[in-house]
Amino acid sequence: MLHAPNPILVRLWRGERIESVHRGAWALVDRAGRCLEGAGEVDEPIFARSAIKSLQALPLVESGAADAAGYDSADLALALSSHNGEPIHTERVAAILERLDLSPADLRCGPQVPGDEGTRRALFAAGGEPSPLHNNCSGKHAGFLALARHLGQDPLTYLEVDGEVQQAVRAAVAKFTGLRPERLDYAIDGCSAPTWRMPLSALGRAFATFSSTAESPACRRLCEAAAAHPRLIAGTHGRLCTEILRATAGRLFPKIGAEAVYAVGLWEQGVALVAKIDDGAFRAVHALIVHLLRTLELLQPGEAAALAHWVDAPLRNRAGLAVGHLEVTV
């Protein structure tokens, strides 16, 4: 069945002319999955990608595996992270693996060039090469391995979709999205883990429920870990998730996913904001999310000011000249 195209949500202006447009969908969703406001095909399935790392980490906490592996709050933050591969990330993942009597070679996420420019330059200047520790999903994979150890599973099988680890993840995703497990389609993510496909509205329901931390002690622990360790969730420089956590002191629980998926839960308010840009452009989803947080009055004035540059800053060329700007059309 063919659907009408999603609306244009963001335009890129160069000088006095529109150069590019970005279509997509967004929704403000409550715990019952009701769309309170929004635009576009919010009930069409998308791959949630890394936006659901909080749900992928739930079995780690609920099973007791995190406590058995000596996880502290910072370790839990890494399990939720899409990080920049800085030493603050890689050294802690390596320490988790050592406690599990495992090594970076047991991570099946593959190597990745560090997202942080300074870390990348230092690595190559020293003659080093990217390793699986630098992969932005290495914290999540270390959590999977901790769960596999706790369940008595062969670490080599921790990514198998029918294995005990990923079936525990599937059950958590189904519970929080309100979808039956058999309705959760999947494909393989960039880090080789299963990535689950769901309506954008179901992703919103999951975040609205998860951030209502009375739902479970595990949800509270994970939300508090993100609030306490913003740099571990994303990175030191230029990461919106980190900046939202800092600006709101963890009152908002944000998470980005590849191909421009974004979700933000509001602690104890029972609502979440979710968005997906059709062409996968991060610049568009960053601007859209901050604009919507402001427009829907989900940010306090000081918080909005701290995040304004994600929407209001001009587009600059390599010489530093202001040559255009982004316009959110919502």
C-alpha positions in Angstrom: 0.0 0.0 0.0 1.3 3.4 -0.9 1.2 6.3 1.5 1.3 10.0 1.0 4.8 11.4 1.4 5.7 12.7 4.9 5.6 16.5 5.2 8.7 18.7 4.8 9.9 19.3 8.4 13.2 21.1 7.8 14.6 23.2 5.0 18.2 24.2 4.3 18.5 27.8 3.0 21.7 28.9 1.1 21.6 32.6 0.9 18.1 33.6 -0.3 17.2 30.2 -1.8 16.1 26.8 -0.5 18.8 24.3 -1.3 17.5 21.1 0.4 14.5 19.8 2.2 14.0 17.0 4.8 10.7 15.1 5.1 9.8 13.1 8.1 7.4 12.3 10.9 7.2 13.3 14.6 4.9 12.7 17.5 4.3 13.5 21.1 3.1 10.2 22.6 1.7 9.1 26.0 2.1 5.9 27.9 -1.0 4.4 26.2 0.5 5.0 22.8 -1.8 7.9 22.0 -0.4 10.5 19.7 -1.1 13.9 21.4 0.4 16.0 18.6 2.4 15.2 15.5 2.8 15.1 11.8 3.5 12.5 9.2 3.0 8.7 9.1 3.7 8.1 12.8 2.1 4.6 12.7 4.4 3.4 9.8 7.2 1.0 11.1 10.8 2.2 11.2 14.0 0.6 12.4 14.5 2.2 15.8 18.3 1.5 15.7 20.3 2.8 18.7 17.3 4.8 20.0 16.2 1.7 22.0 19.5 1.0 23.8 17.7 1.6 27.1 15.3 -1.3 26.3 18.3 -3.4 25.2 19.9 -2.8 28.5 16.9 -3.6 30.7 17.6 -7.4 30.9 21.1 -6.6 32.0 19.7 -4.8 35.1 16.6 -6.8 35.7 18.3 -10.2 35.6 20.9 -9.2 38.2 23.7 -9.5 35.6 24.8 -5.9 36.1 25.2 -6.4 39.8 26.9 -9.7 39.4 29.5 -8.1 37.0 30.1 -5.2 39.4 28.4 -2.5 37.3 28.3 1.0 38.7 26.3 3.9 37.5 28.9 4.9 34.9 29.0 1.4 33.5 25.2 1.4 33.1 25.5 4.7 31.2 27.8 3.1 28.8 25.3 0.3 28.2 22.9 3.0 26.9 25.5 5.0 24.9 26.2 5.7 21.3 29.6 7.1 22.3 32.4 8.9 20.5 35.2 6.4 21.2 37.0 8.6 23.7 39.3 7.2 26.4 36.5 7.8 28.9 34.5 5.3 26.9 37.0 2.8 25.7 38.9 2.4 29.0 35.7 1.7 31.0 34.5 -0.8 28.4 37.8 -2.6 28.6 37.6 -2.7 32.4 34.1 -4.3 32.2 35.4 -6.9 29.8 38.3 -7.7 32.1 36.0 -8.3 35.0 34.1 -10.7 32.8 37.4 -12.5 31.9 36.8 -11.4 28.3 38.7 -9.2 25.9 37.9 -6.7 23.1 38.2 -9.6 20.7 34.9 -10.9 22.2 33.0 -7.8 21.1 31.3 -8.7 17.8 30.4 -5.1 17.0 33.5 -4.6 14.8 36.1 -1.8 14.8 35.1 1.8 14.2 37.1 5.0 13.8 36.5 7.2 16.9 33.8 9.8 16.4 35.8 12.3 18.5 38.2 14.3 16.4 40.9 14.7 19.1 40.8 11.0 19.9 41.0 10.1 16.3 44.0 12.2 15.7 45.8 10.9 18.8 45.1 7.3 17.8 46.5 7.7 14.3 49.4 9.9 15.4 50.5 7.1 17.8 50.3 4.5 15.0 47.2 2.9 16.5 44.2 1.4 14.7 40.5 1.5 15.6 39.3 -1.5 17.6 35.9 -2.8 18.7 36.3 -0.7 21.8 36.0 2.4 19.7 32.8 1.2 18.2 30.0 3.5 19.4 28.0 0.4 20.5 30.8 -1.2 22.5 29.1 -0.4 25.9 25.9 -2.1 24.7 27.8 -5.1 23.6 29.7 -5.4 26.8 26.3 -5.4 28.5 25.1 -8.2 26.2 28.2 -10.2 27.2 27.6 -9.6 30.9 24.1 -10.9 30.5 25.3 -13.9 28.5 27.8 -14.8 31.3 25.1 -14.4 33.9 22.7 -16.7 32.0 25.5 -19.3 31.5 25.4 -18.7 27.7 28.3 -19.1 25.3 29.6 -15.5 24.7 30.0 -16.4 21.0 26.2 -16.7 20.7 25.2 -13.4 22.4 24.0 -11.8 19.1 21.9 -14.7 17.9 18.4 -13.5 17.5 16.9 -16.8 18.9 19.5 -17.0 21.7 18.6 -16.3 25.3 20.2 -12.8 25.4 18.4 -11.4 22.4 15.1 -13.1 23.3 15.3 -11.3 26.6 15.8 -8.0 24.7 12.9 -8.8 22.4 10.6 -9.4 25.4 11.6 -6.0 26.9 11.1 -4.2 23.6 7.7 -5.9 23.2 6.6 -5.0 26.7 7.4 -1.3 26.5 6.2 -0.7 22.9 3.0 -2.6 23.5 3.6 -4.8 20.5 3.4 -8.6 20.5 6.9 -10.2 20.3 5.9 -12.0 17.0 5.0 -8.6 15.5 8.5 -7.3 16.1 10.3 -7.6 12.8 14.1 -7.2 12.8 17.2 -6.8 10.6 20.9 -6.5 11.5 22.2 -3.2 12.8 25.5 -1.6 11.9 27.0 -3.2 15.1 25.7 -6.7 14.1 23.0 -6.8 16.8 19.3 -7.3 15.9 17.6 -4.0 15.3 13.9 -3.9 15.9 11.3 -2.4 13.6 8.2 -0.7 15.1 5.9 2.2 14.5 7.2 5.6 15.5 4.2 5.9 17.9 5.3 2.6 19.6 8.8 4.0 20.1 7.1 7.0 21.7 5.0 4.8 24.0 8.2 2.9 25.0 10.0 6.1 26.0 6.9 7.6 27.7 6.7 4.4 29.8 10.4 3.9 30.4 10.9 7.5 31.6 8.0 7.1 34.0 10.6 5.5 36.3 8.1 4.2 38.8 7.5 1.5 36.1 10.5 -0.4 37.6 13.6 0.1 39.7 15.6 -0.9 36.6 14.2 2.0 34.6 15.0 4.4 37.4 18.6 3.1 37.7 19.2 3.5 33.9 17.6 7.0 33.8 19.7 8.1 36.8 22.8 6.7 35.2 22.2 8.8 32.0 21.5 11.9 34.1 24.7 11.4 36.2 27.0 10.7 33.2 26.1 12.8 30.2 29.5 12.5 28.5 29.4 8.7 28.7 26.0 8.7 26.9 27.5 10.4 23.8 30.7 12.4 24.1 32.5 15.5 25.2 32.0 17.5 22.0 29.1 18.2 19.7 26.6 15.6 20.8 23.0 16.6 21.3 22.2 13.7 23.8 24.9 14.9 26.1 23.9 18.5 25.8 20.2 17.8 26.5 21.2 15.8 29.6 23.4 18.5 30.8 21.0 21.4 30.1 18.1 19.7 31.8 20.1 18.0 34.6 18.7 14.7 33.4 15.0 15.8 33.5 14.8 14.7 29.9 16.0 11.3 28.8 17.2 11.5 25.2 18.6 9.0 22.7 19.5 9.2 19.1 19.5 6.3 16.6 21.1 5.9 13.2 19.3 7.3 10.1 18.0 10.2 12.1 15.8 8.5 14.7 15.4 10.5 18.0 13.4 9.9 21.1 13.1 12.0 24.3 11.3 10.8 27.4 10.2 13.2 30.1 10.8 12.0 33.6 7.6 11.1 35.5 5.4 13.0 33.0 4.3 10.0 31.0 5.0 11.5 27.6 7.8 11.3 25.0 8.8 13.1 21.9 9.9 11.0 18.9 11.0 11.8 15.4 12.4 10.2 12.2 13.8 12.1 9.2 13.1 10.1 6.0 16.5 10.7 4.4 18.5 10.0 7.6 20.0 13.5 8.0 21.2 14.1 11.5 21.4 17.9 11.0 17.6 17.9 10.4 16.6 15.7 13.3 18.8 17.6 15.7 17.2 20.9 14.7 13.7 19.4 14.7 14.0 17.9 18.2 15.3 21.1 19.8 12.7 23.2 18.0 9.9 20.9 19.1 11.1 20.8 22.7 11.0 24.6 22.7 7.6 24.9 20.8 5.9 22.3 22.9 7.2 24.1 26.0 9.0 21.0 27.2 12.1 23.0 28.0 12.5 25.7 30.7 13.9 29.0 29.4 17.4 28.4 30.5 17.4 25.0 29.0 16.1 26.3 25.7 18.8 28.9 25.6 21.6 26.3 26.2 20.3 24.3 23.3 19.4 27.1 20.9 22.5 26.8 18.7 21.3 23.4 17.4 18.5 25.3 15.6 19.5 29.0 15.4 23.2 28.9 14.5 23.9 29.9 10.9 25.3 27.5 8.3 29.0 28.4 7.9 31.5 27.4 5.2 35.1 26.3 5.8 36.2 30.0 5.8 33.8 30.7 8.6 31.4 32.7 6.5 27.6 32.6 7.3 26.1 31.2 4.0 22.7 29.9 5.1 20.5 28.5 7.8 18.2 25.7 8.8 14.5 26.3 9.0 12.1 24.0 10.9 8.7 24.2 9.3 6.6 22.8 12.2 
